[in-house]
Amino acid sequence: MKGRGFSRAAMVRIERALALEGMPMGTTNSIEATQAHPTHSGDNLWPELWVSLASLLRSYTAAHGLNRKEQATVELGEDQIIVRAGDRWLKLDRHQAEIIWAREDGSKGLMRFTIEGRLETHVGIEDHDHKEEEMDMQAEAWAREMMQ
């Protein structure tokens, strides 16, 4: 199957989402259907990306905590992820593709999953609106901040 601009990882995620919907895998029509109806396939894609984000946070906080006395805990719920490390915490609340994040210092923001499996960061901030970042880069940045 040709990716038509999608990365290999995004293709895998799209194929999984389409398989959950009962659409045949490996057909050109599956990608065209995804592009024509992204919110429909996103209904199954967003929870998959959510679990992936929690897994990345778990891995990166563990890696950053290897030589420290404390380790982070990552609690995964259907629509909420909470990461705690000592007095520091990160709370993520999801509604479909949108994620509201908040930190213990009062900072907060809005992000959005993209159909390609990235995060649209700085949503609503005029100068940076629609800036996309790979999910693992954002997870690593949060883990680094939490574990310093």
Backbone as JSON Lines, residues from 0, in Angstrom:
{"i":0,"aa":"M","n":[0.84,-1.17,0.0],"ca":[0.0,0.0,0.0],"c":[0.88,1.23,0.0]}
{"i":1,"aa":"K","n":[0.56,2.17,-0.81],"ca":[1.33,3.41,-0.87],"c":[0.84,4.35,0.22]}
{"i":2,"aa":"G","n":[1.79,5.05,0.86],"ca":[1.48,5.88,2.0],"c":[0.95,7.26,1.68]}
{"i":3,"aa":"R","n":[1.12,7.74,0.47],"ca":[0.63,9.05,0.07],"c":[1.0,10.14,1.08]}
{"i":4,"aa":"G","n":[2.26,10.17,1.49],"ca":[2.72,11.22,2.38],"c":[2.69,10.86,3.85]}
{"i":5,"aa":"F","n":[2.13,9.7,4.21],"ca":[2.1,9.28,5.6],"c":[3.38,8.54,5.94]}
{"i":6,"aa":"S","n":[3.86,8.69,7.17],"ca":[5.02,7.93,7.61],"c":[4.62,6.47,7.8]}
{"i":7,"aa":"R","n":[5.58,5.59,7.88],"ca":[5.29,4.16,8.08],"c":[4.55,3.95,9.4]}
{"i":8,"aa":"A","n":[4.96,4.64,10.47],"ca":[4.3,4.5,11.77],"c":[2.84,4.98,11.68]}
{"i":9,"aa":"A","n":[2.63,6.08,10.96],"ca":[1.26,6.58,10.81],"c":[0.41,5.59,10.03]}
{"i":10,"aa":"M","n":[1.01,4.97,9.01],"ca":[0.28,3.98,8.23],"c":[-0.16,2.81,9.11]}
{"i":11,"aa":"V","n":[0.73,2.37,10.0],"ca":[0.39,1.27,10.9],"c":[-0.77,1.67,11.79]}
{"i":12,"aa":"R","n":[-0.73,2.89,12.34],"ca":[-1.81,3.37,13.22],"c":[-3.12,3.47,12.45]}
{"i":13,"aa":"I","n":[-3.06,3.98,11.24],"ca":[-4.27,4.12,10.42],"c":[-4.84,2.75,10.1]}
{"i":14,"aa":"E","n":[-3.98,1.82,9.72],"ca":[-4.44,0.48,9.41],"c":[-5.1,-0.17,10.62]}
{"i":15,"aa":"R","n":[-4.53,0.02,11.8],"ca":[-5.14,-0.53,13.03],"c":[-6.52,0.07,13.26]}
{"i":16,"aa":"A","n":[-6.62,1.39,13.11],"ca":[-7.9,2.05,13.31],"c":[-8.93,1.55,12.31]}
{"i":17,"aa":"L","n":[-8.51,1.39,11.06],"ca":[-9.43,0.91,10.04],"c":[-9.82,-0.55,10.29]}
{"i":18,"aa":"A","n":[-8.89,-1.35,10.78],"ca":[-9.19,-2.74,11.08],"c":[-10.24,-2.83,12.19]}
{"i":19,"aa":"L","n":[-10.17,-1.93,13.16],"ca":[-11.17,-1.9,14.23],"c":[-12.55,-1.55,13.69]}
{"i":20,"aa":"E","n":[-12.59,-0.81,12.6],"ca":[-13.86,-0.43,11.99],"c":[-14.36,-1.49,11.02]}
{"i":21,"aa":"G","n":[-13.58,-2.53,10.79],"ca":[-14.0,-3.58,9.89],"c":[-13.69,-3.31,8.43]}
{"i":22,"aa":"M","n":[-12.91,-2.29,8.14],"ca":[-12.55,-2.0,6.76],"c":[-11.41,-2.91,6.35]}
{"i":23,"aa":"P","n":[-11.36,-3.34,5.11],"ca":[-10.29,-4.22,4.67],"c":[-8.94,-3.53,4.72]}
{"i":24,"aa":"M","n":[-7.96,-4.24,5.24],"ca":[-6.61,-3.69,5.29],"c":[-5.91,-3.94,3.96]}
{"i":25,"aa":"G","n":[-4.94,-3.09,3.66],"ca":[-4.13,-3.29,2.47],"c":[-4.77,-2.82,1.19]}
{"i":26,"aa":"T","n":[-5.83,-2.04,1.29],"ca":[-6.45,-1.55,0.06],"c":[-6.22,-0.06,-0.04]}
{"i":27,"aa":"T","n":[-6.19,0.43,-1.25],"ca":[-6.04,1.86,-1.48],"c":[-7.23,2.61,-0.92]}
{"i":28,"aa":"N","n":[-8.41,1.99,-0.99],"ca":[-9.62,2.65,-0.51],"c":[-9.56,2.95,0.99]}
{"i":29,"aa":"S","n":[-8.79,2.16,1.77],"ca":[-8.75,2.41,3.21],"c":[-8.09,3.74,3.51]}
{"i":30,"aa":"I","n":[-7.03,4.09,2.79],"ca":[-6.38,5.38,3.0],"c":[-7.27,6.5,2.49]}
{"i":31,"aa":"E","n":[-7.89,6.31,1.35],"ca":[-8.78,7.34,0.84],"c":[-9.94,7.56,1.79]}
{"i":32,"aa":"A","n":[-10.45,6.5,2.41],"ca":[-11.54,6.64,3.38],"c":[-11.06,7.41,4.6]}
{"i":33,"aa":"T","n":[-9.84,7.16,5.03],"ca":[-9.29,7.87,6.18],"c":[-9.14,9.35,5.87]}
{"i":34,"aa":"Q","n":[-8.68,9.67,4.69],"ca":[-8.5,11.07,4.34],"c":[-9.84,11.76,4.16]}
{"i":35,"aa":"A","n":[-10.84,11.05,3.66],"ca":[-12.14,11.65,3.43],"c":[-12.93,11.81,4.73]}
{"i":36,"aa":"H","n":[-12.74,10.89,5.69],"ca":[-13.5,10.9,6.94],"c":[-12.57,10.73,8.13]}
{"i":37,"aa":"P","n":[-11.66,11.69,8.39],"ca":[-10.7,11.51,9.46],"c":[-11.32,11.42,10.84]}
{"i":38,"aa":"T","n":[-12.43,12.1,11.1],"ca":[-13.02,12.02,12.44],"c":[-13.62,10.65,12.68]}
{"i":39,"aa":"H","n":[-14.14,10.0,11.66],"ca":[-14.72,8.67,11.83],"c":[-13.65,7.67,12.25]}
{"i":40,"aa":"S","n":[-12.54,7.61,11.52],"ca":[-11.47,6.69,11.89],"c":[-10.78,7.16,13.17]}
{"i":41,"aa":"G","n":[-10.8,8.47,13.42],"ca":[-10.2,9.01,14.63],"c":[-10.89,8.54,15.88]}
{"i":42,"aa":"D","n":[-12.17,8.18,15.79],"ca":[-12.88,7.68,16.96],"c":[-12.17,6.49,17.56]}
{"i":43,"aa":"N","n":[-11.56,5.67,16.73],"ca":[-10.79,4.53,17.21],"c":[-9.31,4.84,17.32]}
{"i":44,"aa":"L","n":[-8.84,5.8,16.56],"ca":[-7.42,6.14,16.56],"c":[-7.01,6.89,17.81]}
{"i":45,"aa":"W","n":[-7.82,7.83,18.26],"ca":[-7.43,8.66,19.41],"c":[-7.15,7.85,20.66]}
{"i":46,"aa":"P","n":[-7.98,6.86,21.02],"ca":[-7.63,6.05,22.21],"c":[-6.32,5.29,22.04]}
{"i":47,"aa":"E","n":[-6.03,4.83,20.82],"ca":[-4.76,4.14,20.57],"c":[-3.58,5.08,20.76]}
{"i":48,"aa":"L","n":[-3.69,6.29,20.25],"ca":[-2.63,7.27,20.42],"c":[-2.49,7.66,21.89]}
{"i":49,"aa":"W","n":[-3.6,7.71,22.61],"ca":[-3.6,8.04,24.04],"c":[-2.79,7.02,24.83]}
{"i":50,"aa":"V","n":[-3.04,5.74,24.57],"ca":[-2.3,4.67,25.25],"c":[-0.82,4.75,24.87]}
{"i":51,"aa":"S","n":[-0.53,5.06,23.62],"ca":[0.86,5.21,23.19],"c":[1.55,6.36,23.91]}
{"i":52,"aa":"L","n":[0.84,7.46,24.09],"ca":[1.42,8.6,24.8],"c":[1.73,8.22,26.25]}
{"i":53,"aa":"A","n":[0.83,7.51,26.91],"ca":[1.08,7.07,28.29],"c":[2.29,6.14,28.35]}
{"i":54,"aa":"S","n":[2.4,5.26,27.39],"ca":[3.54,4.34,27.33],"c":[4.85,5.09,27.14]}
{"i":55,"aa":"L","n":[4.85,6.1,26.28],"ca":[6.05,6.91,26.07],"c":[6.42,7.66,27.34]}
{"i":56,"aa":"L","n":[5.43,8.22,28.03],"ca":[5.7,8.92,29.29],"c":[6.29,7.96,30.32]}
{"i":57,"aa":"R","n":[5.75,6.76,30.39],"ca":[6.25,5.75,31.33],"c":[7.7,5.4,31.02]}
{"i":58,"aa":"S","n":[8.01,5.19,29.75],"ca":[9.37,4.82,29.35],"c":[10.37,5.94,29.59]}
{"i":59,"aa":"Y","n":[10.01,7.16,29.18],"ca":[10.94,8.27,29.31],"c":[11.14,8.69,30.76]}
{"i":60,"aa":"T","n":[10.09,8.65,31.6],"ca":[10.3,8.98,33.01],"c":[11.17,7.92,33.68]}
{"i":61,"aa":"A","n":[11.01,6.66,33.29],"ca":[11.86,5.6,33.84],"c":[13.31,5.81,33.43]}
{"i":62,"aa":"A","n":[13.53,6.14,32.17],"ca":[14.9,6.37,31.69],"c":[15.55,7.56,32.39]}
{"i":63,"aa":"H","n":[14.8,8.64,32.55],"ca":[15.36,9.83,33.21],"c":[15.53,9.62,34.71]}
{"i":64,"aa":"G","n":[14.86,8.62,35.26],"ca":[14.97,8.37,36.69],"c":[15.93,7.27,37.07]}
{"i":65,"aa":"L","n":[16.69,6.75,36.13],"ca":[17.58,5.61,36.4],"c":[18.56,5.87,37.53]}
{"i":66,"aa":"N","n":[19.15,7.04,37.59],"ca":[20.16,7.33,38.61],"c":[19.61,8.24,39.71]}
{"i":67,"aa":"R","n":[18.33,8.17,39.96],"ca":[17.7,9.01,40.98],"c":[17.07,8.14,42.06]}
{"i":68,"aa":"K","n":[16.83,8.74,43.2],"ca":[16.19,8.02,44.3],"c":[14.71,7.8,44.05]}
{"i":69,"aa":"E","n":[14.08,8.71,43.31],"ca":[12.65,8.58,43.08],"c":[12.35,8.19,41.64]}
{"i":70,"aa":"Q","n":[11.24,7.51,41.5],"ca":[10.73,7.15,40.19],"c":[9.37,7.81,40.0]}
{"i":71,"aa":"A","n":[8.98,8.0,38.78],"ca":[7.67,8.59,38.49],"c":[6.62,7.49,38.42]}
{"i":72,"aa":"T","n":[5.39,7.85,38.71],"ca":[4.27,6.94,38.48],"c":[3.43,7.53,37.36]}
{"i":73,"aa":"V","n":[2.94,6.68,36.5],"ca":[2.09,7.1,35.4],"c":[0.77,6.35,35.53]}
{"i":74,"aa":"E","n":[-0.29,7.1,35.77],"ca":[-1.63,6.52,35.9],"c":[-2.39,6.78,34.6]}
{"i":75,"aa":"L","n":[-2.87,5.71,33.98],"ca":[-3.58,5.82,32.71],"c":[-5.05,5.52,32.92]}
{"i":76,"aa":"G","n":[-5.88,6.47,32.53],"ca":[-7.33,6.26,32.51],"c":[-7.83,6.46,31.1]}
{"i":77,"aa":"E","n":[-9.09,6.18,30.89],"ca":[-9.66,6.29,29.55],"c":[-9.5,7.69,28.97]}
{"i":78,"aa":"D","n":[-9.66,8.71,29.82],"ca":[-9.56,10.09,29.35],"c":[-8.61,10.94,30.18]}
{"i":79,"aa":"Q","n":[-7.79,10.31,31.02],"ca":[-6.88,11.08,31.85],"c":[-5.58,10.3,32.09]}
{"i":80,"aa":"I","n":[-4.48,11.03,32.02],"ca":[-3.16,10.49,32.39],"c":[-2.61,11.42,33.46]}
{"i":81,"aa":"I","n":[-2.12,10.84,34.55],"ca":[-1.47,11.63,35.6],"c":[-0.08,11.06,35.83]}
{"i":82,"aa":"V","n":[0.92,11.92,35.73],"ca":[2.31,11.53,35.98],"c":[2.75,12.26,37.25]}
{"i":83,"aa":"R","n":[3.3,11.49,38.21],"ca":[3.77,12.09,39.47],"c":[5.21,11.68,39.72]}
{"i":84,"aa":"A","n":[6.0,12.66,40.15],"ca":[7.39,12.41,40.55],"c":[7.69,13.37,41.69]}
{"i":85,"aa":"G","n":[7.66,12.87,42.93],"ca":[7.85,13.74,44.09],"c":[6.73,14.76,44.16]}
{"i":86,"aa":"D","n":[7.11,16.04,44.23],"ca":[6.13,17.13,44.29],"c":[5.66,17.57,42.9]}
{"i":87,"aa":"R","n":[6.28,17.07,41.88],"ca":[5.93,17.46,40.51],"c":[4.85,16.54,39.95]}
{"i":88,"aa":"W","n":[3.98,17.11,39.15],"ca":[2.96,16.31,38.49],"c":[2.58,16.93,37.14]}
{"i":89,"aa":"L","n":[2.04,16.09,36.3],"ca":[1.53,16.46,34.99],"c":[0.18,15.77,34.84]}
{"i":90,"aa":"K","n":[-0.83,16.53,34.51],"ca":[-2.17,15.96,34.32],"c":[-2.59,16.23,32.88]}
{"i":91,"aa":"L","n":[-3.0,15.19,32.19],"ca":[-3.48,15.28,30.81],"c":[-4.92,14.8,30.77]}
{"i":92,"aa":"D","n":[-5.81,15.62,30.24],"ca":[-7.21,15.24,30.07],"c":[-7.52,15.24,28.58]}
{"i":93,"aa":"R","n":[-8.14,14.14,28.11],"ca":[-8.42,13.99,26.68],"c":[-9.91,14.0,26.4]}
{"i":94,"aa":"H","n":[-10.29,14.72,25.35],"ca":[-11.63,14.64,24.79],"c":[-11.44,14.47,23.28]}
{"i":95,"aa":"Q","n":[-11.71,13.25,22.81],"ca":[-11.44,12.88,21.42],"c":[-9.97,13.12,21.12]}
{"i":96,"aa":"A","n":[-9.65,14.01,20.16],"ca":[-8.26,14.25,19.78],"c":[-7.61,15.36,20.6]}
{"i":97,"aa":"E","n":[-8.4,16.12,21.37],"ca":[-7.87,17.27,22.1],"c":[-7.38,16.86,23.48]}
{"i":98,"aa":"I","n":[-6.26,17.45,23.87],"ca":[-5.64,17.17,25.16],"c":[-5.4,18.49,25.89]}
{"i":99,"aa":"I","n":[-5.92,18.58,27.11],"ca":[-5.62,19.72,27.97],"c":[-4.6,19.24,28.97]}
{"i":100,"aa":"W","n":[-3.46,19.93,29.05],"ca":[-2.43,19.53,30.0],"c":[-2.27,20.61,31.06]}
{"i":101,"aa":"A","n":[-1.89,20.18,32.26],"ca":[-1.66,21.11,33.37],"c":[-0.51,20.58,34.2]}
{"i":102,"aa":"R","n":[0.27,21.51,34.78],"ca":[1.41,21.17,35.64],"c":[1.19,21.72,37.03]}
{"i":103,"aa":"E","n":[1.99,21.26,37.97],"ca":[1.88,21.68,39.37],"c":[2.16,23.18,39.56]}
{"i":104,"aa":"D","n":[2.89,23.78,38.64],"ca":[3.22,25.2,38.76],"c":[2.14,26.12,38.19]}
{"i":105,"aa":"G","n":[1.02,25.53,37.75],"ca":[-0.08,26.32,37.21],"c":[-0.04,26.5,35.7]}
{"i":106,"aa":"S","n":[1.04,26.07,35.06],"ca":[1.1,26.18,33.59],"c":[0.15,25.16,32.98]}
{"i":107,"aa":"K","n":[-0.43,25.51,31.85],"ca":[-1.35,24.61,31.17],"c":[-1.42,24.97,29.7]}
{"i":108,"aa":"G","n":[-2.0,24.08,28.93],"ca":[-2.11,24.32,27.5],"c":[-3.02,23.32,26.83]}
{"i":109,"aa":"L","n":[-3.2,23.5,25.55],"ca":[-4.05,22.65,24.74],"c":[-3.24,22.07,23.59]}
{"i":110,"aa":"M","n":[-3.39,20.77,23.4],"ca":[-2.73,20.06,22.29],"c":[-3.78,19.25,21.56]}
{"i":111,"aa":"R","n":[-3.4,18.73,20.4],"ca":[-4.34,17.92,19.63],"c":[-3.58,16.83,18.9]}
{"i":112,"aa":"F","n":[-4.1,15.6,18.96],"ca":[-3.54,14.52,18.15],"c":[-3.87,14.8,16.69]}
{"i":113,"aa":"T","n":[-2.95,14.44,15.81],"ca":[-3.23,14.52,14.37],"c":[-3.47,13.11,13.87]}
{"i":114,"aa":"I","n":[-4.08,12.99,12.72],"ca":[-4.36,11.69,12.12],"c":[-3.07,10.95,11.8]}
{"i":115,"aa":"E","n":[-1.95,11.7,11.65],"ca":[-0.65,11.09,11.37],"c":[0.04,10.58,12.63]}
{"i":116,"aa":"G","n":[-0.57,10.8,13.81],"ca":[0.01,10.31,15.05],"c":[0.96,11.29,15.71]}
{"i":117,"aa":"R","n":[0.91,12.54,15.32],"ca":[1.74,13.56,15.94],"c":[0.88,14.37,16.91]}
{"i":118,"aa":"L","n":[1.51,15.32,17.58],"ca":[0.79,16.25,18.45],"c":[0.88,17.65,17.86]}
{"i":119,"aa":"E","n":[-0.26,18.27,17.71],"ca":[-0.31,19.67,17.33],"c":[-0.18,20.44,18.64]}
{"i":120,"aa":"T","n":[0.93,21.11,18.82],"ca":[1.21,21.79,20.08],"c":[0.83,23.26,19.99]}
{"i":121,"aa":"H","n":[0.74,23.9,21.11],"ca":[0.47,25.34,21.19],"c":[-0.84,25.72,20.49]}
{"i":122,"aa":"V","n":[-1.85,24.85,20.59],"ca":[-3.14,25.14,19.96],"c":[-3.72,26.4,20.59]}
{"i":123,"aa":"G","n":[-4.13,27.32,19.74],"ca":[-4.74,28.56,20.21],"c":[-3.75,29.68,20.46]}
{"i":124,"aa":"I","n":[-2.46,29.42,20.38],"ca":[-1.45,30.46,20.55],"c":[-1.1,30.97,19.16]}
{"i":125,"aa":"E","n":[-1.41,32.21,18.91],"ca":[-1.35,32.76,17.56],"c":[-0.03,32.53,16.84]}
{"i":126,"aa":"D","n":[1.09,32.82,17.49],"ca":[2.39,32.7,16.83],"c":[2.8,31.26,16.56]}
{"i":127,"aa":"H","n":[2.28,30.32,17.34],"ca":[2.72,28.93,17.22],"c":[1.59,27.97,16.88]}
{"i":128,"aa":"D","n":[0.41,28.47,16.57],"ca":[-0.73,27.6,16.31],"c":[-0.41,26.65,15.16]}
{"i":129,"aa":"H","n":[-0.83,25.43,15.29],"ca":[-0.67,24.37,14.3],"c":[0.77,23.88,14.17]}
{"i":130,"aa":"K","n":[1.59,24.11,15.17],"ca":[2.94,23.56,15.18],"c":[2.82,22.09,15.57]}
{"i":131,"aa":"E","n":[3.38,21.21,14.75],"ca":[3.3,19.77,15.01],"c":[4.62,19.24,15.52]}
{"i":132,"aa":"E","n":[4.52,18.25,16.38],"ca":[5.69,17.63,16.96],"c":[5.43,16.13,17.09]}
{"i":133,"aa":"E","n":[6.47,15.34,16.95],"ca":[6.32,13.9,17.16],"c":[5.94,13.66,18.62]}
{"i":134,"aa":"M","n":[5.08,12.69,18.85],"ca":[4.62,12.4,20.2],"c":[5.76,12.08,21.16]}
{"i":135,"aa":"D","n":[6.74,11.33,20.69],"ca":[7.84,10.94,21.58],"c":[8.68,12.14,22.0]}
{"i":136,"aa":"M","n":[8.78,13.15,21.16],"ca":[9.56,14.33,21.52],"c":[8.87,15.1,22.66]}
{"i":137,"aa":"Q","n":[7.55,15.22,22.6],"ca":[6.83,15.91,23.66],"c":[6.88,15.09,24.96]}
{"i":138,"aa":"A","n":[6.72,13.79,24.86],"ca":[6.77,12.92,26.05],"c":[8.14,13.0,26.71]}
{"i":139,"aa":"E","n":[9.19,13.01,25.9],"ca":[10.54,13.08,26.45],"c":[10.79,14.43,27.13]}
{"i":140,"aa":"A","n":[10.29,15.5,26.54],"ca":[10.46,16.83,27.14],"c":[9.75,16.91,28.49]}
{"i":141,"aa":"W","n":[8.54,16.39,28.57],"ca":[7.82,16.39,29.84],"c":[8.56,15.53,30.87]}
{"i":142,"aa":"A","n":[9.04,14.36,30.44],"ca":[9.75,13.46,31.36],"c":[11.02,14.12,31.88]}
{"i":143,"aa":"R","n":[11.75,14.78,31.02],"ca":[12.97,15.47,31.42],"c":[12.68,16.53,32.47]}
{"i":144,"aa":"E","n":[11.63,17.34,32.22],"ca":[11.25,18.37,33.17],"c":[10.82,17.78,34.51]}
{"i":145,"aa":"M","n":[10.06,16.71,34.46],"ca":[9.54,16.09,35.69],"c":[10.64,15.45,36.52]}
{"i":146,"aa":"M","n":[11.65,14.9,35.87],"ca":[12.66,14.1,36.58],"c":[13.95,14.87,36.88]}
{"i":147,"aa":"Q","n":[13.98,16.17,36.61],"ca":[15.21,16.92,36.93],"c":[15.31,17.28,38.38]}
